Amino acid sequence: MPRHLGTFRLLLLVFGSMSLVTATTVSQSATSQIERIEISPAWAGSASTTEAVVTISNRHGIFERTWNPSTITPEFNSLRIIVDAPPDIPGEETRKAALSRDTIAERDVLDIVRALTAPPLTAPSLSNPGIDQLWLEEQAPSFAQQFGNLGESNDERQQAFLMKSFTDLALIGKTVPRVVRSSWTDDPVWVHVAVRFANGKTIRAETRNQPPFMLPWTCETNGKKTSTFNADISRSIAKVLPNGTVNKERLQGADLMREIVFEMDGSVTQRWKQIGAEDKAGEALARLREKYTIRRYEVSEHIGLQYGSSPPEPGGENLQAEVRLPGFPKNLVVATVFPLHDGQGIGVDAFLHNGSQYERLVLGNPWIMDSLKRNEGLGAWLIYVQDASMSEKAMKIFAADMHELGRDDLAQEVSDHRTEIADLSYYGNEVLLFPDHHAILWRWDPNRDLFGWSASRVKTQRCTDYPSLNVGCSAGVVAPDGQLEK
């Protein structure tokens, strides 16, 4: 009954008023008034634009679909810009390929019109895209097995936690709106739809949104525009597009679960990392907790400026733990890194015994402490890798940077005192602190004033290794009183 009433509402909208008769008569009346449907899905890449044109025409009650097979997919369309096309698909033949024709079922045509004229859904929902408990339970296992930026495999406790998270309807309900608002590339996509009727009226719809189902749609009828999150529009349009047509899978909702997982609340990722670290380095974490509060911890093969081999070695995992003491400034933590071997964190005991010497370098430096207290919103990480704050890897990179800057003397100075220096990563800047309170500015952002002088006074150039957009390599020296030396 709702299906037939939907058709009736359509007829009232498009044709004025009429009497409700049998379902068969209503269906026949509706389809006889549909003259033509034009669908133009498109995608624009850096080299070319693919815009398919699929037309469905009413031929005395038979709905004929036509399209050009050489323009419906990005893969086919790319042949149009290749000078030497493959011999089996010559470029000129590709451009002049004959239109393909077949027929579309009447019910599929009516589904498009019903979806376009349905009352608008003003917000994303779970039920309309087809997200329910059963669907989540079917999707979740494969995503629970591997999760993370590098597709890391998960142990049993991690999988159990992820399964619980990925099947939590309340959590998914908070995540779906973020999926709808997401955009992950600068490649434009769009779909235009026009349904033309025999009486001259037209219903139009358009979307330019990247996520699965491409919601929301903007629909226009009789000059009135509405926005709707109705995935039925997307599914009905996708159903009548030829296989392989650009945006067809997107309209069908492909990769919806992948995008849900990607947009999942950060607390899920954080707890997943914690479980993995607890299972792999529980003893080391327990030792750290005897003295410190641990703010963040994980075990991974990731590498950074101060730690890890380049490229990463298989199985080269590190325990990374951000720890702090009650007397630290709010924005200061010690970012520790300990290589893992047979579940043991190499260097944990040495850190518990000797790490305080580097903490004293920061806490006892008046101009550093003054800056940290004035800039509580800017994070500061005191680095500690295995046995020292200035790691051997950081030392090699620092020496190479200083050589490029013509300051081998600074590289020698740091090398002579490597185990005495505190490497403070302060809002993206690397500041090497010495026991007498003077410092070398290694990596520096000239746009952020942290101390009592203009940051732009420090000259920088692009770093040779681990470069970043705003931070460059420098050879600035700060005197013990916190003033920048010339």
Helices and strands as residue ranges (DSSP letters): H 2-15, H 23-33, E 34-44, E 49-51, E 54-59, E 62-67, H 74-77, G 78-81, H 91-95, E 100-104, H 106-117, H 133-145, H 156-166, H 169-181, E 189-197, E 202-207, G 212-214, E 217-221, E 224-228, H 231-240, H 248-251, H 256-262, H 266-289, E 293-300, E 318-324, E 332-341, E 344-345, H 348-354, H 356-363, H 366-374, E 380-385, H 392-404, H 408-416, G 418-420, E 422-426, E 429-433, E 439-444, G 455-457, E 472-478
